[in-house]
Amino acid sequence: MPVSEMVDAFRPDERVNACTDCGDIYKGDQHQCVSTVLKEVPNPFAMAPMAAPGHLGTREDIQEELDGIARAIRQFHIKQPDQVMRECSAYGARLTELAVLLYRVEGKDRQYTRIRTMQVARFIEEIDRQFKTASRLVEIQRQDLELSR
């Protein structure tokens, strides 16, 4: 790298920081070194927290629960297929319960209709798709094991 580019890399009007974890120097407000990113990634083997059976909660509670399920779904690619199938079973049951509870209260507040139709129903479809994918992967693993004998 030429000296002129090195000098331009740290202009006086830009803030220069050092990562508290690894000491890397970076410009601006954000730094994405490996140690920082690893701290931000949730435990990929933990399930999303779900409310107690029969509990609906406020719209914010429902949104938080759905966001947790979305985060869990995004971690499915690093989990074993049988674990994904178990989680899909749990999430599917809770989402179906949420759909029923939302249907019961949507006569009082129409906001719940949108949550049920635009979010919960789509999550149920995605959970079904993830379950089918995981079950196919389990079958592929079973066939591989059978062929290796």
C-alpha positions as CSV (number, residue, x, y, z in Angstrom):
1,M,0.0,0.0,0.0
2,P,1.5,3.4,-0.9
3,V,2.2,5.8,1.8
4,S,-0.3,8.3,0.5
5,E,-3.1,5.7,0.9
6,M,-1.9,4.9,4.4
7,V,-2.0,8.6,5.4
8,D,-5.5,9.0,3.8
9,A,-6.7,6.0,5.7
10,F,-6.6,7.9,9.0
11,R,-7.7,11.4,8.4
12,P,-7.8,13.7,11.4
13,D,-11.5,14.3,11.0
14,E,-12.3,10.7,11.4
15,R,-12.4,8.9,14.8
16,V,-9.9,6.1,15.2
17,N,-10.6,3.4,17.8
18,A,-9.1,0.2,19.1
19,C,-11.1,-2.9,19.8
20,T,-11.2,-3.6,23.5
21,D,-11.1,-7.4,22.8
22,C,-8.3,-7.8,20.4
23,G,-6.7,-4.3,20.0
24,D,-7.3,-4.0,16.3
25,I,-7.4,-0.4,15.1
26,Y,-10.5,0.7,13.1
27,K,-12.1,3.8,11.8
28,G,-15.6,5.0,12.5
29,D,-18.2,3.8,15.0
30,Q,-18.4,0.1,14.4
31,H,-15.8,-2.6,14.5
32,Q,-16.5,-6.2,13.5
33,C,-13.5,-8.2,14.6
34,V,-13.9,-11.9,15.2
35,S,-14.0,-11.6,19.0
36,T,-16.7,-8.9,18.8
37,V,-18.8,-10.9,16.4
38,L,-18.6,-14.1,18.5
39,K,-19.8,-12.2,21.5
40,E,-22.9,-10.9,19.6
41,V,-23.9,-14.3,18.2
42,P,-26.5,-16.1,20.5
43,N,-26.0,-19.6,21.5
44,P,-27.0,-21.6,18.4
45,F,-28.2,-24.6,20.4
46,A,-30.6,-22.7,22.6
47,M,-34.3,-22.6,21.8
48,A,-36.2,-19.4,21.6
49,P,-38.1,-18.6,24.8
50,M,-41.8,-19.3,24.6
51,A,-44.6,-18.1,26.8
52,A,-46.4,-20.5,29.1
53,P,-49.2,-22.6,27.6
54,G,-52.4,-20.7,27.2
55,H,-50.7,-17.3,27.7
56,L,-51.2,-14.7,25.0
57,G,-49.8,-11.5,26.5
58,T,-49.6,-8.0,24.9
59,R,-48.9,-7.4,21.2
60,E,-45.3,-6.5,22.3
61,D,-45.0,-9.9,24.0
62,I,-46.3,-11.7,21.0
63,Q,-43.9,-9.8,18.7
64,E,-41.0,-10.6,21.0
65,E,-41.9,-14.3,21.0
66,L,-42.1,-14.3,17.2
67,D,-38.8,-12.5,16.9
68,G,-37.2,-15.2,19.1
69,I,-38.6,-17.9,16.9
70,A,-37.3,-16.1,13.8
71,R,-33.8,-16.0,15.4
72,A,-34.0,-19.7,16.1
73,I,-35.0,-20.5,12.5
74,R,-32.0,-18.6,11.3
75,Q,-29.8,-20.9,13.3
76,F,-31.3,-24.1,11.9
77,H,-28.5,-24.5,9.3
78,I,-25.9,-25.2,11.9
79,K,-28.0,-27.7,13.9
80,Q,-28.4,-31.4,13.4
81,P,-31.6,-32.3,11.4
82,D,-33.1,-34.3,14.3
83,Q,-32.7,-31.3,16.6
84,V,-34.3,-29.1,14.0
85,M,-37.3,-31.5,13.8
86,R,-37.7,-31.4,17.6
87,E,-37.6,-27.6,17.6
88,C,-40.0,-27.4,14.7
89,S,-42.4,-29.6,16.6
90,A,-42.3,-27.3,19.6
91,Y,-42.5,-24.1,17.7
92,G,-45.3,-25.4,15.5
93,A,-47.3,-26.3,18.5
94,R,-46.8,-22.9,20.1
95,L,-47.6,-21.1,16.9
96,T,-50.8,-23.1,16.4
97,E,-51.7,-22.2,20.0
98,L,-51.0,-18.6,19.3
99,A,-53.2,-18.6,16.2
100,V,-56.1,-20.0,18.2
101,L,-55.6,-17.5,21.0
102,L,-55.3,-14.7,18.6
103,Y,-58.5,-15.8,16.8
104,R,-60.4,-15.7,20.1
105,V,-59.4,-12.1,20.9
106,E,-59.4,-10.6,17.5
107,G,-63.1,-9.7,17.8
108,K,-62.1,-7.2,20.5
109,D,-59.0,-5.8,18.7
110,R,-58.5,-6.1,15.0
111,Q,-54.8,-5.7,15.3
112,Y,-54.6,-9.3,16.4
113,T,-56.1,-10.4,13.0
114,R,-53.1,-9.0,11.2
115,I,-50.7,-10.6,13.6
116,R,-52.4,-14.0,13.1
117,T,-52.7,-13.8,9.3
118,M,-49.6,-11.9,8.4
119,Q,-47.1,-13.3,10.9
120,V,-48.2,-16.4,12.7
121,A,-49.5,-18.1,9.6
122,R,-46.3,-17.4,7.7
123,F,-44.2,-18.7,10.6
124,I,-46.3,-21.9,10.6
125,E,-45.7,-22.3,6.8
126,E,-41.9,-21.8,7.3
127,I,-41.8,-24.2,10.3
128,D,-43.5,-26.8,8.1
129,R,-41.0,-26.2,5.3
130,Q,-38.0,-26.5,7.7
131,F,-39.4,-29.7,9.2
132,K,-39.7,-31.3,5.7
133,T,-36.2,-30.2,4.9
134,A,-34.8,-31.6,8.1
135,S,-36.7,-34.9,7.7
136,R,-35.2,-35.3,4.2
137,L,-31.7,-34.7,5.6
138,V,-32.4,-37.4,8.3
139,E,-33.4,-39.8,5.5
140,I,-30.2,-39.0,3.6
141,Q,-28.1,-39.6,6.6
142,R,-29.9,-42.9,7.2
143,Q,-29.3,-44.0,3.6
144,D,-25.6,-43.0,3.8
145,L,-25.2,-45.1,7.0
146,E,-26.9,-48.0,5.3
147,L,-24.7,-47.7,2.2
148,S,-21.5,-47.6,4.4
149,R,-22.2,-51.0,5.9
